[in-house]
């Protein structure tokens, strides 16, 4: 009886007598960019019970309990930040997931190795389980995680079997194994990371100065991050993308932006993009340092790639479906009907803007992306313009202080 009453509360009869669903939320009149479904047009998005129920033209406002006017904005899947450093205990460089993700349209943030097999359970308890943001993780091959984030962070703590066991224990959270230039003995750590990834059926994320030796070991689908960084030998002496990089991409190696405080230089990215070498995925590499001067938030980093010549569709693709595919989570980064309702409303502003890279060099541009509203699991969690709120004069009695 209760289930029947609940169902009747969500339906009303059309003139023909057929029941019409009443949606919880309707995002109306926005320009939808959903690369996975090849949508790039003005559409409405209807949400019920935290799930995307319908994406279509001209859904009537009368069919929804709450309507968000989105005309003039781009409606995209919730963005995925494939490389961030999030709130690890003892790691003074990491940042809060919700404060630095949701207000920039990021509904899924992937921690890039703050925890290892010794420290992941604590990271899950203290960070993942309390975040509104969906937090996933690359497990560091060092048992204690990133240097400074645990008592056992040296090479003696590396254990491929232990890392693989932990990844298999949490297959919906741990998406891969991380190692990189912060680790001593990179050949050893990479070999162990590759073994752990093979045993757990996941991918490896790596960065390092000894690029050719790293790339020749990676498997198709593995990720090389900080692609445009100061310490990454991306270009040859003639400022051409090195042949070994092109060959690695042809073998299926994926190249991630991973901005951070040392991972993104305009002098590397600009010539590479002019030559058609675009990142496969765009991520922030965000930590406390790069959150300040470089403002390496997701919308800021996407804006930098727009300024370097990529199209809006290209940058959205590399922050939605591409990272979802890279971490083998096809349920994410999409506005498919039936998927969890993670949605971002973005504004492409025109004017005069300036951006800084990891080396604190400036690039000026005529456009900037910013997020005006974020929906996570069907709930509005960021709303800079009050689009989901009614005018205070029509609000009736205030209820938030009961």
C-alpha positions in Angstrom: 0.0 0.0 0.0 2.8 2.4 0.9 4.6 1.7 -2.4 1.5 2.3 -4.3 0.9 5.6 -2.6 4.5 6.7 -3.3 4.1 5.8 -6.9 0.8 7.7 -7.2 2.6 10.8 -5.7 5.0 10.8 -8.6 2.4 10.4 -11.4 -0.4 12.4 -12.8 -2.8 11.5 -15.7 -2.3 13.0 -19.1 -5.3 14.1 -21.1 -5.3 10.7 -22.8 -5.5 9.0 -19.4 -1.9 7.6 -19.4 0.2 8.2 -16.2 2.9 10.9 -16.5 5.9 10.8 -14.3 6.7 13.9 -12.2 10.4 14.4 -12.1 12.3 15.6 -9.0 14.5 18.0 -10.9 14.4 19.4 -14.4 17.4 21.2 -15.9 15.8 23.1 -18.7 17.0 24.9 -21.8 20.8 24.3 -21.5 23.2 23.2 -24.2 24.1 19.6 -23.4 27.5 18.4 -24.2 27.6 14.6 -23.5 30.5 13.1 -25.6 29.7 9.5 -24.7 26.3 9.8 -26.2 27.4 12.2 -29.0 25.0 14.9 -27.7 25.9 18.5 -28.5 22.7 20.5 -28.6 20.0 22.2 -26.6 18.3 19.6 -24.5 16.5 19.2 -21.1 17.7 16.8 -18.4 15.1 15.3 -16.0 16.2 13.6 -12.7 14.2 11.4 -10.3 15.5 9.6 -7.2 19.1 10.5 -8.0 19.0 9.0 -11.5 18.8 10.6 -14.9 15.4 9.7 -16.2 15.1 11.5 -19.5 17.2 13.7 -21.8 15.1 15.3 -24.5 13.8 18.5 -26.0 11.1 20.6 -24.5 10.2 18.6 -21.4 7.4 20.6 -19.8 8.2 22.5 -16.6 4.9 21.3 -15.2 6.3 17.7 -15.2 8.9 18.6 -12.5 8.8 19.5 -8.8 11.8 21.8 -9.2 13.1 23.5 -12.4 16.6 24.9 -12.9 16.7 27.4 -15.8 19.9 26.6 -17.7 19.6 28.7 -20.8 23.0 30.3 -21.6 24.9 27.5 -19.8 26.5 24.2 -20.9 25.1 21.1 -19.2 27.7 18.3 -19.0 28.2 15.1 -17.1 29.8 15.6 -13.7 33.5 16.1 -14.3 36.1 13.5 -13.4 39.4 14.7 -11.9 41.7 11.7 -12.6 44.6 13.0 -10.6 44.3 14.9 -7.3 45.8 14.8 -3.8 43.0 14.6 -1.2 43.1 15.0 2.5 45.5 12.3 3.4 46.4 12.2 7.1 49.9 13.5 7.6 50.2 14.8 4.0 50.5 18.5 4.4 50.1 19.1 0.6 46.7 17.4 0.1 43.4 19.3 -0.2 39.7 18.7 0.9 37.8 16.8 -1.8 34.4 18.5 -1.5 35.7 22.1 -1.2 38.0 21.7 -4.2 35.9 19.5 -6.4 32.1 20.1 -6.2 32.3 23.9 -6.8 34.2 23.3 -10.0 31.8 20.7 -11.4 33.9 17.7 -10.3 31.7 14.9 -8.9 34.3 12.2 -9.1 37.9 12.9 -7.8 40.6 10.2 -8.0 43.3 10.4 -5.4 46.7 9.8 -7.0 48.6 7.7 -4.5 48.2 9.4 -1.2 47.6 6.0 0.4 49.2 2.6 0.0 48.2 -0.9 1.2 49.2 -0.1 4.8 47.2 3.2 4.9 44.3 2.8 2.5 41.8 1.6 5.1 42.4 4.7 7.2 42.2 6.9 4.1 38.9 5.3 3.2 37.5 5.7 6.8 38.6 9.3 7.2 38.3 10.7 3.6 36.3 8.6 1.2 33.5 7.6 3.5 32.8 11.2 4.5 33.0 12.9 1.2 30.0 14.1 -0.9 32.3 13.8 -3.9 32.7 10.3 -5.2 36.4 9.7 -4.2 38.2 6.9 -6.0 41.9 6.1 -5.6 45.1 5.0 -7.2 46.9 2.9 -4.6 50.5 3.8 -4.1 52.9 0.9 -4.6 54.7 2.2 -1.5 52.8 0.8 1.5 52.6 4.1 3.3 51.5 6.1 0.2 53.1 9.4 -0.9 56.2 10.5 1.0 55.0 12.3 4.1 51.6 10.6 4.2 52.6 7.6 6.3 55.3 6.1 8.5 56.3 3.5 5.8 56.8 5.4 2.5 60.1 4.1 1.4 61.1 1.4 -1.1 61.3 -1.3 1.5 57.5 -1.0 2.0 56.7 -1.8 -1.6 54.8 -5.1 -1.9 53.0 -6.0 -5.1 51.0 -8.8 -3.7 49.8 -6.7 -0.7 48.8 -3.9 -3.0 46.9 -6.3 -5.3 45.1 -7.8 -2.4 44.0 -4.4 -1.2 42.8 -3.4 -4.8 40.8 -6.6 -5.1 39.2 -5.9 -1.7 37.9 -2.6 -2.9 37.4 -3.0 -6.6 34.8 -0.2 -6.9 37.1 2.4 -5.2 40.7 1.5 -6.1 41.1 2.0 -9.8 44.8 1.4 -10.3 48.3 1.5 -8.9 50.4 4.6 -8.7 54.2 5.2 -8.8 56.2 8.1 -10.0 59.1 10.4 -9.8 58.6 10.9 -6.0 59.5 7.3 -5.5 63.2 6.3 -5.2 64.4 3.4 -7.4 61.8 4.1 -10.1 62.6 0.9 -12.2 61.9 -1.3 -9.1 58.8 0.6 -8.1 57.5 0.5 -11.7 58.0 -3.2 -12.0 56.2 -3.8 -8.7 53.4 -1.5 -9.7 52.9 -3.3 -13.0 52.8 -6.6 -11.2 50.3 -5.3 -8.7 48.1 -3.9 -11.5 48.3 -7.2 -13.4 47.3 -9.2 -10.3 44.4 -6.9 -9.5 43.3 -6.3 -13.1 43.8 -2.5 -12.9 45.9 0.1 -14.6 49.1 1.9 -13.6 49.6 5.7 -13.3 53.2 6.8 -13.5 55.4 9.9 -14.0 59.1 10.2 -14.1 62.1 11.8 -15.8 63.4 8.6 -17.3 60.6 8.7 -19.7 61.7 6.2 -22.4 62.5 3.5 -19.9 59.1 4.0 -18.3 57.1 4.1 -21.5 58.7 0.9 -22.9 57.5 -1.0 -19.8 53.9 0.3 -19.8 51.0 -1.7 -21.1 48.2 -0.4 -23.4 45.7 1.5 -21.1 48.3 2.5 -18.6 48.6 6.3 -17.8 51.6 8.6 -18.0 50.8 11.8 -16.0 52.4 15.3 -15.8 52.7 15.0 -19.5 53.4 18.7 -20.1 55.6 19.2 -17.0 59.0 20.7 -16.5 60.6 17.3 -15.8 58.9 15.5 -18.6 61.1 15.2 -21.8 58.1 15.7 -24.1 59.8 17.7 -26.9 63.0 17.3 -28.7 65.6 20.0 -29.4 63.5 21.2 -32.4 60.4 21.6 -30.1 58.8 18.6 -31.8 57.0 15.9 -29.9 59.5 13.1 -29.5 59.1 10.0 -31.6 59.1 7.8 -28.6 56.0 9.6 -27.2 54.1 9.2 -30.5 55.1 5.6 -30.6 53.9 5.1 -27.0 50.5 6.6 -27.8 50.2 4.3 -30.9 50.8 1.4 -28.5 47.9 2.5 -26.4 49.6 4.4 -23.6 47.4 7.2 -22.3 48.8 10.7 -21.5 47.2 12.6 -18.7 47.7 16.3 -18.0 48.1 16.2 -14.2 48.7 20.0 -13.8 49.9 20.3 -10.2 52.7 22.6 -9.0 55.3 21.1 -11.4 53.3 19.2 -14.1 52.2 21.8 -16.6 54.2 24.3 -18.5 52.8 26.4 -21.4 56.1 26.1 -23.2 55.6 22.4 -23.3 51.9 22.3 -23.9 51.6 25.0 -26.6 53.9 23.5 -29.2 52.6 20.0 -28.5 49.0 21.0 -29.0 49.8 23.0 -32.2 51.3 19.7 -33.5 48.0 17.9 -32.7 49.3 16.1 -29.6 46.4 16.6 -27.2 46.2 15.0 -23.7 44.0 11.9 -23.5 42.7 13.0 -20.1 42.8 16.4 -18.4 43.3 16.4 -14.6 44.4 19.0 -12.0 47.1 17.2 -10.0 45.7 19.6 -7.4 47.4 20.1 -4.1 47.7 23.0 -1.6 50.5 24.6 -3.5 48.9 24.5 -7.0 45.5 25.6 -5.6 46.9 29.0 -4.8 48.9 30.9 -7.5 48.3 28.4 -10.3 44.6 27.9 -9.3 44.8 24.4 -10.7 41.1 23.6 -10.3 39.3 21.6 -12.9 37.5 24.6 -14.6 40.8 26.6 -14.5 42.8 23.8 -16.1 40.1 23.2 -18.8 40.2 27.0 -19.5 44.0 26.8 -20.0 43.6 24.1 -22.6 40.8 26.1 -24.3 43.3 29.1 -24.4 45.9 26.8 -26.0 43.5 26.0 -28.9 41.5 23.0 -27.9 37.7 23.2 -28.5 35.1 23.1 -25.7 33.9 19.7 -26.9 37.5 18.3 -26.7 38.1 19.5 -23.2 34.8 18.2 -21.9 35.5 14.8 -23.5 38.8 14.6 -21.7 37.2 15.4 -18.3 34.2 13.0 -18.7 34.1 9.9 -20.9 37.9 9.6 -21.4 38.8 9.4 -17.8 35.8 7.1 -17.1 37.1 4.8 -19.8 40.7 5.0 -18.6 39.7 3.8 -15.1 37.2 1.3 -16.5 34.2 2.9 -15.0 31.8 3.3 -18.0 29.0 4.2 -15.6 30.7 7.6 -15.0 31.2 10.7 -17.1 27.8 10.4 -18.9 24.3 11.7 -19.0 22.9 8.4 -20.2 19.3 7.7 -19.0 19.5 5.4 -16.0 22.9 6.6 -14.9 23.5 8.3 -11.5 22.6 12.0 -11.8 26.0 13.7 -11.6 25.8 16.9 -13.6 27.7 20.2 -14.1 26.4 23.5 -15.4 29.3 25.5 -16.9 29.4 29.1 -18.1 31.8 30.1 -20.9 32.6 33.7 -20.0 34.0 36.2 -22.5 36.4 38.9 -21.5 40.1 39.3 -20.5 41.5 36.5 -18.4 45.0 35.5 -17.3 46.2 32.0 -16.3 49.4 30.8 -14.7 51.2 27.5 -15.4 53.3 25.5 -12.9 56.3 27.7 -13.6 54.1 30.8 -12.8 54.3 32.1 -16.4 51.2 34.0 -17.6 48.9 33.3 -20.6 46.2 35.7 -21.5 42.9 34.6 -23.1 39.5 35.8 -24.2 37.4 33.0 -22.5 37.2 31.3 -19.2 35.1 28.4 -18.0 33.4 28.5 -14.6 31.0 26.2 -12.9 27.7 27.7 -11.7 25.9 24.6 -10.5 26.8 21.0 -9.6 24.4 18.1 -9.0 25.7 15.0 -7.2 23.4 12.0 -7.0 20.5 14.1 -7.9 21.0 16.8 -5.2 22.2 20.3 -5.9 25.5 20.7 -4.0 26.9 23.9 -5.5 24.8 26.8 -6.9 26.7 30.0 -7.3 23.8 31.9 -8.9 21.0 30.5 -6.9 19.5 28.8 -10.0 17.8 26.1 -8.0 16.4 28.5 -5.3 13.3 30.6 -5.3 13.2 34.3 -4.6 13.2 35.1 -0.9 10.0 37.0 -1.2 8.2 33.9 -2.4 10.0 31.5 0.0 7.3 31.4 2.7 8.3 30.6 6.3 12.0 29.9 6.8 12.6 26.3 7.9 16.4 25.8 8.2 16.6 26.9 11.8 13.9 24.6 13.2 
